[in-house]
Amino acid sequence: MSINFAAAIFSNAILSGTSLLYATLGELVVERAGIVNLGLEGIMLIGASVGFAATFVTGSPYLGIAAASLAGLAANLLFGYVVIGRGANQLAAGLSMLFFGLGASALIGGPYVGAIISGLPPLSLPGVRGFDLLVWLVVPTALILWWLLFRTRWGLALRAAGEDPSVAFAAGHRPDLLRYQALAVGGSLGGVGGAHLSVAYALSWDEGMTAGRGFIAIALVIFARWDPLWAVVGALVFSGAEALQLQLQARGTNLSPFLMNMIPYLLTLVALLFWGRNRRFAAPAALGRSFHGVE
């Protein structure tokens, strides 16, 4: 393997993995609060369509990213109202959000199929290939989230809401409010992740363009052991496998892309096999459970 071949894989992995990592980080925060949102794919699609539409209309990709972030936040808070305010089943509500996102994104993005935008400009550093702003910010975002979750009182309260909401309530916190806050963060990051695909990576809008990345992000939360720093590794593993098979196909290698696409899922299963029995790496104890201690 030549240095140029390895560099191309790594570079493409970083670029394609950015949207996935934003979505993974958002879902990780949500699950740390005790909520699982299977509708993350729909959130990403809403972000992708709104981000592209806003960029096309305003001519500013930064306004497009901001609009996508707000759209993802609003959609996730709607999901939060259903599962927190009304006590609906989280899995059923998540699937409903998925289909809502599919329909809403098709409606929003329909007029812009085939449209052209300039997208986020690359920002170069000395001796480093130019990446867009969202690529440069994704690892600092992971570090900030790690600090917030594990080094602040808010993070401790949020994790308590995900482990045992009654304990958090007894300590003077509002588990429902903490969960809404987590959903706001997660929705915003999910919207940004979707917008990165349309505004910075593909520079176009196509219906269903996330192609299952929302579900992959949910799997990567498990692979990452609900830790933002491990999420960086997980996103690079998946996007690296994707970049590898694309490079091999471009070089004429007769290797099935389906085989390469299996690798991240197999790694996730291996992670579950080795870490699933260790309580240190277990999912938040109250994940998927509603809390009714506050009237």
C-alpha positions in Angstrom: 0.0 0.0 0.0 1.6 3.3 -1.1 1.7 6.4 1.0 -0.5 8.2 -1.4 -3.1 5.4 -1.3 -3.2 5.5 2.5 -3.4 9.3 2.6 -6.3 9.2 0.1 -8.2 6.7 2.3 -7.5 8.7 5.5 -8.5 12.0 3.9 -11.7 10.6 2.4 -12.5 8.9 5.7 -12.3 12.2 7.6 -14.4 14.0 5.0 -17.1 11.4 4.8 -17.1 10.5 8.5 -17.7 14.1 9.6 -21.5 13.9 9.1 -21.6 10.5 10.7 -19.7 11.7 13.8 -21.9 14.7 14.4 -25.0 12.5 14.3 -23.3 9.9 16.6 -22.3 12.6 19.1 -25.8 13.9 19.1 -27.4 10.5 19.7 -24.8 9.7 22.4 -25.9 12.7 24.4 -29.5 11.8 24.0 -28.9 8.2 25.1 -26.9 9.3 28.1 -30.1 11.0 29.3 -32.0 7.8 28.9 -33.7 8.3 25.6 -33.1 6.4 22.3 -34.2 8.0 19.1 -34.5 5.5 16.2 -35.6 8.5 14.1 -32.1 9.9 13.9 -32.1 9.1 10.1 -35.1 11.4 9.7 -33.5 14.2 11.8 -30.4 14.0 9.5 -32.6 14.1 6.4 -34.4 17.2 7.7 -31.1 18.8 8.4 -29.8 17.9 4.9 -32.8 19.3 3.1 -33.2 22.5 5.2 -29.5 23.1 5.0 -29.3 22.8 1.3 -32.5 24.8 0.7 -31.3 27.6 3.0 -27.9 27.7 1.4 -29.4 27.9 -2.1 -31.9 30.7 -1.1 -29.4 32.8 0.9 -26.2 32.0 -0.9 -24.5 31.4 2.5 -23.5 27.9 3.5 -23.1 29.1 7.0 -26.7 30.3 7.2 -27.6 26.9 5.7 -25.8 25.0 8.5 -27.4 27.2 11.1 -30.9 26.6 9.7 -30.2 22.9 9.6 -29.1 22.9 13.2 -32.3 24.7 14.3 -34.5 22.4 12.1 -32.9 19.3 13.7 -33.3 20.9 17.2 -37.0 21.6 16.5 -37.7 18.1 15.2 -36.0 16.4 18.2 -37.9 18.6 20.6 -41.1 17.5 18.9 -40.0 13.9 19.4 -39.2 14.8 23.0 -42.7 16.2 23.6 -44.2 12.9 22.3 -42.0 10.6 24.5 -41.5 12.9 27.5 -44.6 15.1 27.6 -47.0 12.4 26.5 -45.2 9.3 27.6 -45.3 7.5 24.3 -43.1 4.5 23.6 -39.7 5.7 22.5 -39.1 3.0 19.8 -42.5 3.5 18.1 -42.1 7.3 18.3 -38.6 7.1 16.9 -39.8 5.1 13.9 -42.6 7.7 13.4 -40.0 10.4 13.4 -38.0 8.5 10.8 -41.0 8.5 8.4 -41.8 12.1 9.3 -38.3 13.1 8.4 -38.4 11.1 5.1 -41.6 12.9 4.1 -40.7 16.4 5.3 -37.3 16.3 3.7 -38.8 15.2 0.4 -41.2 18.1 0.6 -38.6 20.6 1.5 -35.9 19.4 -0.8 -38.1 18.6 -3.8 -37.8 22.1 -5.5 -34.0 21.9 -5.2 -33.3 18.6 -6.9 -30.6 19.3 -9.4 -29.8 22.7 -8.0 -26.1 23.8 -7.6 -24.5 25.4 -4.6 -20.9 26.4 -3.9 -20.9 24.8 -0.4 -18.6 25.3 2.5 -15.2 26.6 1.4 -12.1 24.7 2.5 -10.0 26.2 5.3 -6.3 25.2 4.8 -3.6 25.0 7.4 0.2 24.9 6.6 1.1 21.5 5.3 -2.5 20.2 5.7 -5.1 19.6 3.1 -7.9 22.1 3.3 -11.1 20.8 4.9 -14.3 22.7 5.6 -15.1 24.3 8.9 -17.3 21.5 10.1 -14.5 19.0 9.7 -12.1 21.1 11.7 -14.7 21.5 14.5 -15.9 18.0 14.8 -13.1 16.6 17.1 -13.2 19.7 19.3 -17.0 19.2 19.6 -16.3 15.6 20.8 -13.8 16.9 23.3 -16.3 19.6 24.6 -19.1 17.0 24.9 -16.8 14.6 26.8 -15.9 17.5 29.2 -19.5 18.4 29.7 -20.7 14.9 30.3 -17.9 13.8 32.6 -16.4 16.9 34.2 -19.4 19.2 34.9 -22.4 19.1 37.3 -24.7 19.3 34.4 -23.2 16.2 32.9 -23.4 14.3 36.2 -27.1 15.2 36.5 -27.7 14.3 32.8 -26.1 10.9 33.3 -28.0 10.4 36.5 -31.2 11.0 34.5 -30.1 8.2 32.2 -29.2 5.8 34.9 -32.0 6.3 37.4 -34.3 9.3 37.0 -35.7 8.9 40.5 -32.3 9.5 42.0 -31.8 12.6 39.9 -35.2 13.8 40.9 -34.4 13.1 44.6 -31.2 15.2 44.2 -33.2 18.2 43.1 -33.0 17.9 39.4 -35.7 17.7 36.8 -35.1 14.5 34.7 -37.7 15.7 32.1 -35.9 19.0 31.7 -32.5 17.4 31.4 -33.8 15.0 28.8 -35.2 18.0 26.8 -31.8 19.6 27.0 -30.1 16.5 25.7 -32.6 16.2 22.9 -31.9 19.8 21.9 -28.2 19.2 21.7 -28.7 15.9 19.9 -31.2 17.3 17.4 -28.9 20.2 16.7 -25.9 18.0 16.0 -28.0 15.6 14.0 -29.2 18.4 11.8 -25.6 19.6 11.3 -24.6 16.1 10.4 -27.2 15.9 7.7 -26.4 19.4 6.4 -22.7 18.5 6.1 -23.7 15.8 3.6 -25.6 18.2 1.3 -23.8 21.5 1.9 -20.2 20.4 2.2 -19.8 16.8 0.9 -22.2 16.1 -2.0 -23.1 19.8 -2.7 -26.5 18.6 -3.9 -29.8 17.3 -2.6 -31.2 13.9 -3.3 -34.1 12.3 -1.5 -32.9 9.8 1.0 -29.3 10.8 0.6 -28.3 9.8 4.1 -28.6 6.2 3.0 -28.9 4.7 6.5 -26.3 6.8 8.2 -28.7 7.6 11.1 -29.0 3.9 11.9 -25.2 3.5 11.6 -24.8 6.4 14.0 -27.0 4.6 16.6 -24.9 1.5 16.2 -21.7 3.5 16.6 -23.0 4.9 19.9 -22.9 1.3 21.2 -19.5 0.8 19.6 -18.3 4.0 21.3 -19.5 2.7 24.7 -21.4 5.9 25.1 -18.2 7.9 25.2 -17.7 10.9 22.8 -14.0 10.2 22.4 -14.6 6.6 21.3 -17.2 7.9 18.9 -14.4 9.6 16.9 -12.7 6.2 16.6 -16.0 4.5 15.6 -16.8 7.1 12.9 -13.3 6.8 11.4 -13.6 3.0 11.3 -16.8 3.0 9.4 -15.9 5.9 7.0 -12.4 4.3 6.6 -13.9 1.1 5.4 -16.2 3.0 3.1 -13.3 5.0 1.7 -11.2 1.9 1.3 -13.7 0.1 -0.8 -14.2 3.2 -3.0 -10.5 3.5 -3.5 -10.2 -0.2 -4.3 -13.0 0.0 -6.8 -11.4 3.1 -8.4 -8.2 1.1 -8.9 -10.1 -1.7 -10.6 -9.9 -4.2 -7.7 -12.4 -7.0 -8.1 -13.7 -6.9 -4.5 -17.4 -6.7 -3.6 -18.4 -3.4 -1.9 -21.0 -5.3 0.1 -18.2 -7.2 1.8 -16.4 -4.0 2.7 -19.7 -2.4 4.0 -20.1 -5.3 6.4 -16.9 -4.5 8.3 -18.3 -1.7 10.5 -21.3 -3.8 11.5 -19.1 -6.8 12.3 -16.9 -4.6 14.4 -20.0 -3.3 16.3 -21.0 -6.9 17.0 -17.5 -7.8 18.2 -17.6 -4.7 20.5 -21.0 -5.9 21.9 -19.6 -9.4 22.4 -16.5 -8.2 24.4 -18.0 -5.2 26.2 -21.6 -6.2 26.6 -20.9 -8.2 29.8 -18.8 -5.5 31.4 -21.1 -3.2 33.4 -18.6 -0.4 33.0 -19.4 -0.3 29.4 -23.2 -1.1 29.7 -25.9 1.2 28.3 -27.5 3.7 30.6 -29.8 1.7 32.9 -32.9 3.8 32.2 -32.4 3.9 28.5 -35.8 3.7 26.8 -37.8 4.1 30.0 -40.2 7.0 30.7 -40.2 8.9 34.0 -43.4 10.0 35.6 -42.2 11.5 38.9 -43.0 15.1 38.0 -46.5 16.2 37.4 
